[in-house]
Amino acid sequence: MAIPPEIIQPQSLNDYLEIMSKAVFQSGMSWKVVENKWPGIQEAFQGFDIKTVANFHKKDLDDLTQDKRVIRNYKKLSAIISNAQRMLELEEEHGTFQEYLHSQDGFDATLKMIRKDF
C-alpha cells in the first residue's frame, strides 16, 4: 500500500511557497516522483526562502533547468519563481498572505482567486 505525500502545515510565507511549489511539480506527475526528488528540490530552492526565490534571475532559472536534483521543467521552475514574487506582492497589498487567503467568502471563491493570481 502506497503512503500518501506528507501534508505541510503552513507556518510562514516560506511554507506557503513550498506547498504551492509541490502542487506545481505534482501537476501531471506522480506524487511519488515528486516526493523522491523533494529533498533536492528543497535544497535547490534554498529551503523555499521566499525572498531568495523571488530574487532568482534568468541565470538561476537556467541553472535549475540543468540541476539533476530538481524536475527540470522550465515552465514549472519559472512558475515557482513567479509565484514567490506574486506572494510577496500580495502580502504587501493585504498585510499578510493569510489575509489575502481570507479575503474571499468560502473555499470555492478563494480557490478561483488563487487560480487567477497564480
N, C-alpha and C positions, 0 to 999 in steps of 0.2 A: 504494500500500500504506500503510495507516494505521500510525502509530508508536504503540506501546503507552504507557500512562502511565508516568511516571518512578517508579522504586522508591525509597522513602525508607528509609535505613538509620538506625534509631533510635540516638541517642547520649545522649539525655536524656529526661526525662519530657515535656518540651515536644514532642519528636519523636514520642513515642507518641501524644500527644493529636492531633498533626497527622495521623498515619497513620489513627487511628480516625475522625477528622473527615472525612477524604477518603472513607473507606468509608461513612460515614453519608450524605454527599452523593451518592456514586455509586449508592447503593441505589435501584434503579428509574429511573436516569437514564443517559444516555450518558456514558461517561467523557470524551468529547471536550468536552461542555458543561462538565463539572466542571473539566477541565484549562484551558479557556479562561477561566474565572472565577477560577481558583485564586489568581492574584496579588492580586486584590481581596479574596478570602476571607481570605487570609493577613493582609492589611492590616487588614481589619475585625475580625479576631480577635487583633489585637496580636501578630502573629507566633507565635500559639499559645502565648504565655506562660501556663503553666498556672495560676499563682496569679492573674493578671489575669482570665483567662476564668472561673475558679471563683468570682470575686467579682463577676461581672456580675449586675446586678439586673434586675428586671422592665422598667424603663425602657430598659436596654441592649438587652434582648431585643426590646422594641417598636421601638426604633430600628433594629435589624438587619432586622426584617421590612419596613422601608421603604428599606433600603440597596440600591441597584441594583448594587453590587459583588458581592453575595452571591446565592445561590439562596435566595429569600425564603420558605422553607417553615418555618412556625412550629415544627412538631414536630421537624424536623431541627436547627434552630438551638437550640431548647431542649435537645435531647438532647446537643449538644456541650457546653453549659454544665454539664449534669448529669454528663456523663462526666468533665469536668475535676474536678468536686467529688469524684466517686467515686474517681478515680485518686489524688487526694491522700489520701483516707481509706485506701485500700488500701496506699499507700506507707507510711503511718504504722503500719498494722497489721502489715505484713510486713517493714519495714525499707527495702526498695526495691521498685519496681514489678517489676523483673526477678525478685526473689524470689517475688512473687505469681505471676508467669507460670510460674515453675519449681516451684510448689508442687504441681502435679499430675503424674501419670505419663503421659506421652505427649501427642501432639498432640490427639487426639480429646477427652480429658478436659479439657485446657486450653481448647480451643475451647468446650466445653459450659460451663465455668466462666465464661468471658468473656461468653458469651451470657446467662448468668444474672445476672451482675453489672452488665452494661451493657445 
